[in-house]
Amino acid sequence: MSRKKQTASRRGFLKVSAAAAAGAAVLPTAVHAGSSETIKVALIGCGGRGGGAALNVLHADPHVKITAVCDIFKDRAEHKLKELRGAQGGKHADRITATPDTIFSGFDGYKQAIDSGVDYVILATSPGFRPLHFAYAVEKNKHVFMEKPHAVDAAGVRSVIETAKKAEQKNLGVCGGYTYRYDLGKRETLKRVHDGAIGDILAVHTTYLTGDLWYRGKQADWSEMENQIRNWYYYTWLSGDFLVEQAIHNVDKAHWTMGDTLPVAAYGQGGRQVRTDEKWGNIWDNFSVVYEYANGARVFLQCRQTSGCQSQVMDHIIGSKGSAQLMQNRIEAKGGNWTYDGDPNLANAYDREHFELIQSIRAGKPMNDGIRSAMSTLMGILGREAAYTGKRITWKQIEQAKFSLAPKEYAWGPNPAAPVALPGKYKLV
């Protein structure tokens, strides 16, 4: 496929309906330009990453306050609020001003949190809810930081892209949580790679090999829906499987390395070697995916979550005149070797993503990387579906895919889990 045709394909996927574009109001930013105006933040999703993001936004700007918290389970929201107030010796307690009246829960709690008078929303729930929450936040004219990934299926990605377009029309800031994009060493390394330090990029070999994660158990009084949400990581409709939920950072780094050019197709394999018990839901524990590019380049992705095995997180970039190790910020090339020598503590990337979003809002020019981030998410979904089906799937096929993994309704009670995907039998819809 030529670069021109590839760009046309991308434009086709990004197209927003005329009705949606015509109906979107152009509004000023919720927070006006200036360096001292207080930014009120709602945290939606009170797990580990949500709590981390709340501290990151407090580190990023001295005039930020956490004024509302929300989790589908009220006890988790209350616990996270208490935890945040005590974090780092209570350093930020005076800027965490949420009250019992601004602690929200339940399936619709996110609406109440967004409607509570905030300017900036952190979306850190299970990714299956992300498109729904993002759409409501932008409808209500809020700036948004949303954790990766941004969806678990093609329908969700389309929703995120449409919402990101609306945010742009409304002059709202949007930042996706692809943290490595805010690492100064990696920025400099890839700048040099893109400037030709290793010649033409021929291939990327990226690995995410780690151990098992948490499991919260199952209680007799939990409905199937509650069990799935409390153990959300192990259900594809909530997490997207671990390639999309965690190895997506590797996918995004590969996407970035390739100049944000989209692959033309992918094929792969994987399965469940150790996650064989029913308690592990329906996700796999290993994937191996190859992404094909129009110019002949390839991205080779391997990811695995199995305890007792080798751990490795690596991005090896192979060029016609040398190579680069992205995680080490190092280049080895015919023109000479180079290693980033900037202060690694100069800026924490998790803080910096909030810092850059807030600075852009205060400057009156809100950043919006929602579409680019959605493309990385879809690239992860492409790899998952290629492995699930055991077939080569093109970018055009995944962008036109009709499937949605969302349940019929968001309510406590029965919610039968989809069967584990079996290559050769599983079909892309």
C-alpha positions in Angstrom: 0.0 0.0 0.0 1.4 3.5 -0.9 1.8 6.1 1.8 -0.9 8.1 0.0 -3.4 5.3 0.1 -2.5 4.6 3.7 -3.2 8.2 4.7 -6.5 8.0 2.8 -7.4 4.9 4.8 -6.6 6.7 8.1 -8.7 9.7 7.1 -11.6 7.4 6.4 -11.5 6.0 9.8 -11.2 9.4 11.4 -14.2 10.8 9.6 -16.9 12.1 12.0 -20.5 12.3 10.8 -21.6 15.6 9.4 -24.4 15.8 12.0 -22.0 15.4 14.9 -19.6 18.0 13.5 -22.4 20.4 12.8 -24.0 20.0 16.2 -20.8 20.5 18.3 -20.6 23.9 19.9 -17.3 25.9 19.9 -16.7 26.9 23.5 -13.9 28.5 25.4 -11.7 26.4 27.6 -13.1 25.6 31.0 -9.9 26.9 32.6 -8.8 30.3 31.2 -5.2 31.1 30.3 -3.2 32.1 33.4 -0.8 30.5 35.8 -2.6 30.7 39.1 -6.3 29.9 38.5 -7.3 26.8 40.5 -8.0 23.7 38.5 -10.6 21.4 40.1 -10.1 17.8 39.3 -12.3 14.7 39.5 -10.7 11.3 39.8 -12.8 8.6 38.2 -11.5 5.2 38.9 -9.8 4.6 42.3 -7.5 1.7 41.6 -3.7 1.9 41.8 -3.3 3.8 38.5 -6.0 6.2 39.4 -4.4 7.0 42.8 -1.1 7.4 41.0 -2.6 9.8 38.5 -4.1 11.8 41.2 -0.7 12.3 42.9 0.8 13.0 39.5 -1.6 15.9 38.7 -0.9 17.4 42.2 2.8 17.2 41.5 2.3 18.8 38.1 0.8 22.1 39.2 0.6 23.8 42.6 -2.9 25.2 41.8 -4.6 21.9 41.3 -7.2 20.5 43.8 -8.9 17.1 43.9 -12.5 18.0 44.6 -14.3 14.8 43.7 -13.6 11.1 43.5 -15.6 8.3 42.0 -15.4 4.5 41.8 -18.1 2.0 40.9 -17.6 0.7 44.5 -18.1 3.3 47.2 -15.7 1.6 49.6 -12.9 1.9 47.1 -13.6 5.6 46.5 -13.6 6.2 50.3 -10.4 4.2 50.8 -8.6 6.0 48.0 -9.5 9.4 49.3 -8.1 8.5 52.7 -5.0 7.0 51.1 -4.3 10.1 49.0 -4.6 12.4 52.0 -2.0 10.4 53.9 0.3 9.9 50.9 3.9 11.3 51.1 3.3 12.3 54.8 0.2 14.2 54.0 2.1 16.6 51.7 -0.9 17.3 49.5 -3.7 16.9 52.0 -4.7 20.5 51.9 -5.3 20.2 48.1 -7.5 17.2 48.4 -10.8 18.8 49.2 -13.4 16.2 48.2 -16.1 15.8 50.9 -18.6 13.1 51.6 -20.9 14.9 49.2 -18.4 14.6 46.4 -17.6 10.9 46.7 -19.6 9.1 44.0 -20.2 5.5 43.1 -22.3 3.1 41.0 -22.6 2.8 37.2 -23.7 6.4 36.8 -21.4 7.9 39.5 -19.0 9.2 36.8 -21.8 11.6 35.6 -22.2 13.0 39.1 -18.5 13.5 39.5 -18.2 15.2 36.2 -21.2 17.4 37.0 -19.8 18.4 40.4 -18.2 21.7 39.3 -14.8 20.3 38.1 -12.6 21.6 35.3 -10.4 18.5 34.6 -11.3 14.8 34.7 -8.9 11.9 35.2 -10.4 8.7 33.6 -8.7 5.7 35.2 -11.4 3.0 35.4 -11.3 -0.3 33.6 -10.8 0.6 29.9 -14.0 -1.0 28.8 -15.8 2.1 30.3 -13.4 4.6 28.8 -15.4 5.6 25.6 -18.6 6.1 27.6 -16.9 8.3 30.3 -14.8 10.2 27.8 -17.9 11.1 25.7 -19.8 12.4 28.7 -16.8 14.5 30.0 -16.4 16.2 26.6 -20.2 16.7 26.3 -19.9 18.6 29.7 -16.9 20.6 28.5 -14.2 19.2 30.7 -10.5 18.8 30.0 -9.6 15.1 30.1 -6.6 13.0 31.1 -7.5 9.4 30.2 -5.4 6.4 31.0 -4.4 3.9 28.3 -5.8 2.0 26.6 -8.8 4.0 25.4 -11.1 1.2 24.4 -11.3 -2.6 24.1 -12.9 -3.0 20.7 -13.2 -1.2 17.3 -16.5 0.3 18.1 -15.0 1.9 21.3 -12.1 3.3 19.3 -14.5 4.9 16.8 -16.4 6.5 19.7 -13.1 7.8 21.2 -12.1 9.3 17.9 -15.4 11.1 17.4 -15.2 12.4 21.0 -11.6 13.6 20.5 -12.8 15.5 17.4 -15.6 17.2 19.4 -13.0 18.1 22.1 -10.9 19.8 19.4 -14.0 21.8 18.2 -14.7 22.8 21.8 -11.0 23.8 22.5 -10.7 21.2 25.3 -7.5 19.5 26.3 -7.1 15.8 26.0 -4.1 13.7 27.0 -3.8 9.9 26.6 -1.8 8.0 29.2 1.0 6.7 26.9 3.6 7.7 29.4 6.8 6.9 27.5 5.9 9.8 25.1 6.7 12.1 28.0 10.0 10.6 28.9 12.7 13.2 27.9 15.3 10.5 27.2 13.1 8.6 24.9 12.0 11.7 23.1 15.6 12.6 22.4 16.5 9.1 21.4 13.6 8.8 18.9 14.3 12.3 17.6 17.8 11.2 16.6 16.4 7.9 15.1 13.9 9.9 13.1 16.6 12.3 12.0 18.5 9.3 10.5 21.0 8.3 13.2 20.5 4.6 12.4 19.4 5.0 8.7 16.1 3.6 7.5 14.1 1.7 10.2 13.9 -1.9 9.1 12.4 -3.6 12.1 11.4 -3.2 15.8 11.6 -6.1 18.2 9.6 -5.2 21.3 9.0 -7.4 24.4 6.9 -7.2 27.5 7.7 -10.4 29.4 6.5 -10.2 33.1 5.0 -12.3 35.8 1.4 -12.9 37.0 -0.7 -10.1 38.5 -3.3 -9.8 41.3 -6.5 -11.7 41.8 -9.1 -10.5 44.2 -10.9 -13.7 44.8 -14.7 -14.4 44.5 -17.3 -14.0 47.2 -20.6 -15.9 47.4 -22.6 -12.7 47.6 -21.1 -11.1 44.5 -23.1 -11.3 41.3 -21.3 -12.4 38.1 -21.1 -8.7 37.1 -19.6 -7.7 40.4 -17.1 -10.5 40.2 -16.0 -9.5 36.7 -15.6 -5.9 37.6 -13.7 -6.6 40.8 -11.4 -8.9 38.8 -11.7 -6.7 35.7 -8.2 -7.5 34.3 -9.2 -11.0 33.4 -12.2 -10.2 31.2 -11.7 -8.9 27.7 -14.7 -6.7 27.7 -13.2 -4.8 30.6 -9.4 -4.9 29.9 -9.1 -5.8 26.3 -6.8 -8.7 27.3 -3.3 -8.0 28.5 -1.8 -7.2 25.1 -4.2 -4.2 24.9 -4.2 -3.3 28.6 -0.5 -3.5 29.5 1.7 -4.4 26.5 -0.1 -1.5 24.8 2.8 0.7 26.0 5.1 -1.5 23.7 2.6 -1.1 20.9 2.6 2.6 21.4 6.4 2.9 21.5 6.5 0.9 18.2 3.8 3.2 16.7 5.9 6.2 17.8 9.1 4.7 16.4 7.5 4.1 13.1 6.6 7.8 12.9 3.0 7.2 13.9 2.5 5.5 10.5 -0.2 2.8 10.6 0.6 -0.9 9.9 -1.1 -2.4 6.9 -1.8 -5.8 8.5 -0.9 -8.1 11.4 -0.8 -11.8 12.1 0.1 -13.6 15.3 -0.5 -16.4 17.8 -0.7 -17.0 21.6 -3.0 -18.6 24.1 -3.4 -19.7 27.8 -0.6 -21.9 29.1 -0.9 -21.1 32.8 -4.2 -19.2 33.0 -6.3 -22.3 32.7 -8.5 -22.0 35.7 -12.0 -20.4 35.3 -11.0 -17.7 37.8 -8.7 -16.2 35.2 -11.7 -15.2 33.1 -11.2 -15.3 29.3 -7.9 -13.6 28.7 -4.7 -15.2 27.4 -1.3 -15.2 29.0 1.0 -14.9 25.9 1.0 -13.3 22.5 3.4 -13.1 19.6 2.4 -10.6 16.9 4.0 -9.3 13.7 2.9 -5.9 12.3 3.5 -5.3 8.6 4.2 -1.9 7.1 3.8 -0.7 3.5 7.5 0.0 3.1 8.5 -3.6 4.1 9.4 -2.8 7.7 8.1 -5.1 10.5 7.3 -4.8 14.2 7.8 -8.0 16.2 5.9 -8.0 19.5 6.2 -10.7 22.2 4.4 -10.4 25.5 3.8 -12.9 28.3 2.6 -12.9 31.9 3.9 -16.1 33.6 5.7 -16.2 37.0 9.0 -18.0 37.3 10.1 -17.0 33.7 12.6 -14.5 32.3 11.4 -10.9 32.6 12.2 -8.4 29.9 10.8 -5.1 28.7 12.7 -4.0 25.6 12.4 -2.1 22.4 15.2 -2.9 20.0 15.1 -0.7 16.8 17.0 -2.1 13.8 18.1 0.3 11.1 20.1 0.2 7.9 23.1 1.9 9.6 22.8 0.9 13.2 20.4 0.1 16.0 18.8 1.7 19.1 17.8 0.4 22.5 14.8 2.7 23.4 14.5 1.6 27.1 18.2 2.4 27.6 18.1 5.6 25.5 21.1 4.3 23.5 22.1 4.3 19.9 24.8 2.2 18.3 25.5 3.3 14.7 28.2 3.6 12.1 28.4 7.3 12.7 29.1 6.7 16.4 27.5 5.6 19.5 25.3 7.8 21.7 23.6 7.5 25.1 21.3 10.1 26.6 23.1 11.9 29.4 20.3 14.2 30.6 19.2 14.1 34.2 16.8 11.1 34.5 15.2 12.8 37.5 14.6 16.1 35.6 11.0 15.2 35.0 9.0 12.2 36.0 7.1 11.1 32.9 3.9 10.4 34.9 4.0 13.9 36.2 5.0 15.4 33.0 2.0 14.2 31.0 -0.2 16.2 33.3 2.2 19.1 33.4 2.2 19.5 29.7 -1.6 19.2 29.5 -2.1 21.8 32.2 0.4 24.1 30.7 -1.3 23.9 27.3 -4.6 24.7 28.9 -3.2 27.7 30.8 -1.6 29.0 27.6 -5.1 28.9 25.9 -3.9 26.3 23.4 -5.0 22.9 24.8 -3.2 19.9 23.5 -5.3 17.0 22.2 -3.6 13.7 21.3 -6.9 11.7 21.6 -6.8 10.5 17.9 -3.2 9.5 17.9 -3.7 7.7 21.2 -6.7 5.9 19.8 -4.7 4.7 16.9 -2.2 3.0 19.3 -5.2 1.4 21.0 -6.6 0.2 17.7 -3.1 -1.2 16.8 -3.2 -3.3 20.0 -6.7 -4.5 19.2 -5.5 -5.4 15.7 -2.8 -7.6 17.2 -5.1 -9.3 19.6 -7.7 -10.0 16.9 -5.0 -11.4 14.6 -3.9 -13.8 17.3 -7.4 -14.7 18.4 -8.4 -15.6 14.9 -5.1 -17.1 13.8 -5.4 -15.1 10.6 -3.7 -12.2 8.9 -5.9 -9.2 9.5 -5.5 -5.9 7.6 -5.8 -2.4 9.0 -8.9 -1.8 6.8 -10.6 -4.9 8.3 -10.0 -3.8 11.9 -11.1 -0.2 11.2 -14.3 -1.5 9.7 -14.9 -4.2 12.3 -18.4 -4.1 13.8 -17.9 -6.0 17.0 -18.5 -4.5 20.5 -17.6 -6.3 23.7 -19.8 -4.2 25.9 -22.5 -6.0 28.0 -26.2 -5.7 27.0 -26.7 -3.5 30.1 -24.6 -2.0 32.9 -26.4 -3.5 36.0 -25.6 -5.8 38.9 -26.7 -9.4 38.2 -25.9 -12.1 35.6 -23.3 -11.3 32.9 -22.1 -14.5 31.2 -18.5 -14.2 30.2 -17.6 -14.8 26.6 -15.7 -18.1 25.9 -11.9 -18.0 25.6 -10.9 -17.2 22.0 -9.8 -20.3 20.1 -7.8 -19.6 16.9 -9.4 -21.2 13.9 -12.8 -21.0 15.5 -12.9 -17.4 16.7 -14.1 -15.0 14.0 -13.6 -11.3 13.5 -17.0 -9.6 13.1 
